[in-house]
């Protein structure tokens, strides 16, 4: 298991809570290739801002996408962008 409370949806997709600085290192060592952050900027009260998180993830050799999403504001175009990102 990648993180304590992560859930593996398929062979290539795992979802979980916002990782810490140290957990990003563990994820990279475990072979994770991409990180997609779905949190809205105003929801974030985490160790790293989305910009810092993106830099850190990139430094560790993983791809990063901040895809802020809310079910109440979700639009078809955003879903299509997300699906495109998942195919890469």
VEXMINU-316704 format. One record per residue (C-alpha): chain; x, y, z. Coordinates in nm, 3 decimals. Layout:
("A"; (X; Y; Z)) ...
This chain:
("A"; (0.000; 0.000; 0.000)) ("A"; (0.140; 0.339; -0.099)) ("A"; (0.001; 0.546; 0.190)) ("A"; (-0.171; 0.436; 0.510)) ("A"; (-0.519; 0.530; 0.393)) ("A"; (-0.481; 0.499; 0.018)) ("A"; (-0.719; 0.293; -0.194)) ("A"; (-0.600; 0.114; -0.506)) ("A"; (-0.867; 0.153; -0.776)) ("A"; (-0.677; -0.036; -1.046)) ("A"; (-0.327; -0.156; -1.124)) ("A"; (-0.226; 0.198; -1.220)) ("A"; (-0.452; 0.425; -1.011)) ("A"; (-0.441; 0.479; -0.637)) ("A"; (-0.626; 0.752; -0.449)) ("A"; (-0.551; 0.884; -0.105)) ("A"; (-0.516; 1.182; 0.123)) ("A"; (-0.283; 1.475; 0.064)) ("A"; (0.072; 1.336; 0.103)) ("A"; (0.329; 1.504; 0.324)) ("A"; (0.674; 1.613; 0.206)) ("A"; (0.824; 1.282; 0.327)) ("A"; (0.543; 1.073; 0.177)) ("A"; (0.615; 1.218; -0.168)) ("A"; (0.968; 1.074; -0.138)) ("A"; (0.823; 0.734; -0.046)) ("A"; (0.580; 0.748; -0.339)) ("A"; (0.864; 0.822; -0.583)) ("A"; (1.069; 0.531; -0.443)) ("A"; (0.767; 0.301; -0.481)) ("A"; (0.744; 0.382; -0.852)) ("A"; (0.460; 0.633; -0.863)) ("A"; (0.482; 0.821; -1.193)) ("A"; (0.223; 1.099; -1.155)) ("A"; (0.048; 1.296; -0.883)) ("A"; (-0.285; 1.466; -0.947)) ("A"; (-0.403; 1.710; -0.681)) ("A"; (-0.782; 1.756; -0.692)) ("A"; (-0.810; 2.001; -0.399)) ("A"; (-0.937; 2.354; -0.449)) ("A"; (-0.679; 2.612; -0.347)) ("A"; (-0.905; 2.745; -0.070)) ("A"; (-0.944; 2.392; 0.072)) ("A"; (-0.576; 2.346; 0.119)) ("A"; (-0.432; 2.372; 0.465)) ("A"; (-0.146; 2.136; 0.402)) ("A"; (0.228; 2.137; 0.440)) ("A"; (0.288; 2.244; 0.078)) ("A"; (0.102; 2.485; -0.151)) ("A"; (0.007; 2.342; -0.495)) ("A"; (0.302; 2.533; -0.648)) ("A"; (0.548; 2.398; -0.390)) ("A"; (0.398; 2.053; -0.421)) ("A"; (0.440; 2.064; -0.799)) ("A"; (0.806; 2.163; -0.769)) ("A"; (0.873; 1.892; -0.512)) ("A"; (0.698; 1.621; -0.713)) ("A"; (0.888; 1.725; -1.029)) ("A"; (1.220; 1.723; -0.842)) ("A"; (1.145; 1.364; -0.742)) ("A"; (1.094; 1.269; -1.108)) ("A"; (0.715; 1.243; -1.110)) ("A"; (0.464; 1.436; -1.320)) ("A"; (0.234; 1.678; -1.138)) ("A"; (-0.107; 1.818; -1.222)) ("A"; (-0.311; 2.045; -0.997)) ("A"; (-0.665; 1.990; -1.112)) ("A"; (-0.880; 2.182; -0.860)) ("A"; (-1.224; 2.027; -0.861)) ("A"; (-1.555; 2.062; -0.683)) ("A"; (-1.862; 1.854; -0.755)) ("A"; (-2.080; 2.163; -0.729)) ("A"; (-1.875; 2.344; -0.997)) ("A"; (-1.767; 2.054; -1.217)) ("A"; (-1.808; 2.110; -1.590)) ("A"; (-1.789; 1.866; -1.880)) ("A"; (-1.480; 2.041; -2.020)) ("A"; (-1.295; 1.993; -1.690)) ("A"; (-1.390; 1.624; -1.680)) ("A"; (-1.254; 1.583; -2.033)) ("A"; (-0.929; 1.757; -1.933)) ("A"; (-0.896; 1.522; -1.638)) ("A"; (-0.959; 1.214; -1.852)) ("A"; (-0.699; 1.332; -2.102)) ("A"; (-0.447; 1.376; -1.820)) ("A"; (-0.524; 1.026; -1.691)) ("A"; (-0.450; 0.877; -2.034)) ("A"; (-0.096; 1.018; -2.038)) 
